[in-house]
Amino acid sequence: MSPRITIYMSERGELEIWLNEQGRDLLVRELRALSEQSDHFHLGTFDGAEIKMSDRAYRPTDKIVHSAKVCFRPDDWDRHGLPL
């Protein structure tokens, strides 16, 4: 089965991430690959996103997140006050 990751805001305002096993493995692999040299990746329902997300809502009140960016921010960068 192909990776499936859905990110949405619930009607209570909670950010929820729903994924299948392959989606979990893909997300963890991308998170583990973050470094100072490769400090972000994009998730999206659009072509070109490093991680393709599903745009299928599970409930009628879900507000799908169509684009997201995950950024690596080492403690050392914060200590030196470097901007994002």
N, C-alpha and C positions, 0 to 999 in steps of 0.2 A: 504494500500500500504506500502511497506517496505521503510526504509530510503534510500535516494540516495544523496550522496555527491560526487562531482567531483571537483578536484583541478587541475588546469593546468596553464601553462604559455601561454599567447596569443602571436601571432606573433609580437606584439608591446612590448613584454617584461613585460606585466602586469600579476601579479598573480591574477587569478580569482577563486572564489569558487562558484560553482553552486550547489544548493540543493533544494530538495522538502520540503514540510512541515514537514514530519517525520524526514528528515535529519537535518533540522534546529532545531527541538526540541531535537534531540539526541546531536547535537553539543553544544547547549546552556546548556543542562543538564550536559555534561562532563566539560564544561568551569566553570559552577557554582560549581562543586564538587572539583575543584582544591583548594589545601590548602598546608600549610607547610608540612603536613604529606603525602599528595598525590599530589606531585608537578609536575606531567607530565602525558600525555597519548599519545598514538601512533595512527596515522591514516595510513591506508595503503590498497593497493589492494591485500595484501597477508593475508593468514590465520594467526590468532594470533594477529592481530591489534585490539586494543580496539574499534576503529571505522573503520568499513569496508568501503572503498571508491570504487567508480565506476571507471572502466578503459575505459569507453566509451567516446571518444572525440566527441564534438559537431560540430567541424569544422575540416577540414583536416589539418589545420596549427597548431592546438592545440598540445602542448607537455604535456602529462599527468604527473602529479606528482604521483609517485607510493608509496611514503613513506614520512611521515612527523611526527614531534614530537612537541607537544605544551607544553611549560614549564611555570610554575608559578614562578615569580620572584618578591617577595614582596620588597617594598621600603626599609624595614629594612635590608634585605640582601645586597642591594646595598650600603647602608650607612656603613656597616661593611666590605665591600669589599670581601665578600665571593665569591669564584669562582663558576661557573655554575656547 
